[in-house]
Amino acid sequence: MQQVSQIKNFLEVDKKIATAGQPCLRELETLADAGYQTIINLGMEDSDYALNDEKVWVEQLGMKYFHIPVELQGPKIADFIRFLNTMNLQQHKKLFIHCEDNKRVSVFVALYLVISNDISLTKGWNLILEVWEPNLVWESYYYDALNQFYRIKQEVE
């Protein structure tokens, strides 16, 4: 039987959050069997690597499905806000978050955990480095998103 750890670039962040690259149908079944309750896809639906009808398959397996398409070469802060809202709504569920290779996801999850005060800024960056070394687009995005969050937080306080 296949293990969830065999999914491309799989990373168990903690007991409730795991990330990876695009799973195939058999791997979705493995995730359901492992108790994952929610799948969040940050990949592009019309790409060559995407699983056709992923939402249908996920829901047939009894899990919730959220799709937040994030351009690899042009992530937007609005994408992260949608992700943050989804994470907050699903925070008591066992979550599996994926994209093509776990690159987008690693940055979004690190941002989420840093903003939630679950990990430090350094640990957030190290979490990303477990998956890949971000290019300038994603390194800038990571720090820009954090700066915007902390600026808004200071304005509110």
C-alpha positions as CSV (number, residue, x, y, z in Angstrom):
1,M,0.0,0.0,0.0
2,Q,1.2,3.4,-0.9
3,Q,2.2,5.9,1.9
4,V,1.5,9.6,1.8
5,S,5.2,10.2,2.2
6,Q,5.7,8.8,-1.3
7,I,3.8,11.7,-2.9
8,K,6.1,14.0,-4.9
9,N,8.0,16.4,-2.6
10,F,5.8,15.4,0.4
11,L,6.5,17.4,3.6
12,E,4.6,16.8,6.8
13,V,4.7,20.3,8.4
14,D,2.9,19.1,11.6
15,K,0.2,16.7,12.6
16,K,-2.5,18.7,10.8
17,I,-0.7,20.1,7.7
18,A,1.1,18.3,4.9
19,T,2.3,19.7,1.6
20,A,3.4,18.1,-1.7
21,G,3.4,18.3,-5.4
22,Q,0.4,17.3,-7.5
23,P,-1.0,13.9,-6.4
24,C,-2.5,11.4,-8.7
25,L,-5.9,9.7,-8.1
26,R,-4.3,6.8,-6.2
27,E,-2.5,9.2,-4.0
28,L,-5.8,11.1,-3.3
29,E,-7.2,7.8,-2.1
30,T,-4.2,7.3,0.1
31,L,-4.7,10.8,1.6
32,A,-8.3,10.0,2.3
33,D,-7.3,6.8,4.0
34,A,-4.7,8.7,6.1
35,G,-7.5,10.9,7.5
36,Y,-6.9,14.1,5.5
37,Q,-10.2,16.0,5.5
38,T,-9.4,19.0,3.2
39,I,-7.4,19.4,0.0
40,I,-6.2,22.8,-1.1
41,N,-4.8,23.1,-4.6
42,L,-2.6,26.2,-5.5
43,G,-1.8,24.8,-8.9
44,M,-3.2,25.9,-12.2
45,E,-6.2,23.8,-13.3
46,D,-5.5,24.0,-17.0
47,S,-1.8,22.9,-16.8
48,D,-0.3,19.6,-18.1
49,Y,0.3,18.3,-14.6
50,A,-3.2,19.0,-13.2
51,L,-5.4,16.0,-12.4
52,N,-8.6,16.2,-14.4
53,D,-11.7,16.6,-12.3
54,E,-9.7,16.7,-9.1
55,K,-12.5,18.4,-7.2
56,V,-14.9,15.7,-8.2
57,W,-12.5,12.9,-7.1
58,V,-11.7,14.6,-3.8
59,E,-15.3,15.1,-2.9
60,Q,-16.2,11.5,-3.9
61,L,-13.5,10.5,-1.4
62,G,-15.3,12.5,1.3
63,M,-12.9,15.4,1.5
64,K,-13.4,19.1,1.0
65,Y,-11.7,20.7,-1.9
66,F,-10.5,24.3,-2.4
67,H,-8.8,25.6,-5.5
68,I,-6.8,28.8,-5.3
69,P,-4.9,29.1,-8.6
70,V,-1.5,30.9,-8.1
71,E,0.6,31.8,-11.1
72,L,4.2,30.5,-10.6
73,Q,5.7,33.6,-12.1
74,G,3.3,36.1,-10.8
75,P,1.8,35.4,-7.4
76,K,-0.5,38.1,-6.0
77,I,-1.1,39.2,-2.4
78,A,-4.9,38.6,-3.1
79,D,-4.0,34.9,-3.7
80,F,-2.4,34.7,-0.3
81,I,-5.4,36.4,1.4
82,R,-7.7,33.8,-0.2
83,F,-5.4,31.1,1.1
84,L,-5.2,32.7,4.6
85,N,-9.0,32.8,4.8
86,T,-9.3,29.2,3.6
87,M,-6.7,28.1,6.1
88,N,-8.5,29.9,8.9
89,L,-11.8,28.3,8.0
90,Q,-10.3,24.8,7.8
91,Q,-7.9,25.2,10.8
92,H,-9.4,22.3,12.8
93,K,-9.2,19.9,9.8
94,K,-6.3,17.7,8.7
95,L,-5.1,19.6,5.6
96,F,-3.2,18.5,2.5
97,I,-2.0,21.4,0.4
98,H,-0.4,21.0,-3.1
99,C,0.6,22.6,-6.3
100,E,2.8,21.2,-9.1
101,D,6.0,20.7,-7.2
102,N,5.2,22.1,-3.7
103,K,7.0,25.4,-4.5
104,R,4.0,27.8,-4.3
105,V,2.7,25.9,-1.4
106,S,5.9,25.9,0.7
107,V,5.9,29.7,0.5
108,F,2.2,30.1,1.3
109,V,2.3,27.7,4.2
110,A,5.5,29.3,5.7
111,L,3.8,32.7,5.5
112,Y,0.7,31.3,7.1
113,L,2.6,29.8,10.0
114,V,4.8,32.9,10.5
115,I,1.7,35.2,10.5
116,S,-0.1,32.8,12.9
117,N,2.9,33.0,15.2
118,D,3.3,29.2,15.0
119,I,6.9,29.5,13.8
120,S,9.6,32.2,13.6
121,L,10.5,34.1,10.4
122,T,13.7,32.1,10.2
123,K,11.9,28.8,10.6
124,G,9.5,29.9,8.0
125,W,12.3,30.5,5.5
126,N,13.9,27.2,6.4
127,L,10.6,25.4,5.8
128,I,10.6,26.7,2.3
129,L,14.3,25.7,1.8
130,E,13.3,22.1,2.6
131,V,11.5,22.1,-0.7
132,W,13.4,24.5,-2.9
133,E,15.5,27.5,-3.2
134,P,13.1,30.3,-4.2
135,N,13.9,32.5,-7.2
136,L,13.8,36.3,-6.8
137,V,10.0,36.4,-7.6
138,W,9.2,34.2,-4.7
139,E,11.8,35.5,-2.2
140,S,10.4,39.0,-2.8
141,Y,6.9,37.8,-2.5
142,Y,7.6,36.2,0.8
143,Y,9.1,39.3,2.3
144,D,6.6,41.7,0.7
145,A,3.6,39.7,2.0
146,L,5.1,39.7,5.5
147,N,5.8,43.5,5.3
148,Q,2.3,44.2,4.2
149,F,0.8,42.0,7.0
150,Y,2.9,43.6,9.7
151,R,2.2,47.2,8.4
152,I,-1.5,46.6,8.4
153,K,-1.3,45.0,11.9
154,Q,0.5,48.1,13.2
155,E,-2.1,50.3,11.7
156,V,-4.9,48.4,13.3
157,E,-3.3,48.4,16.7
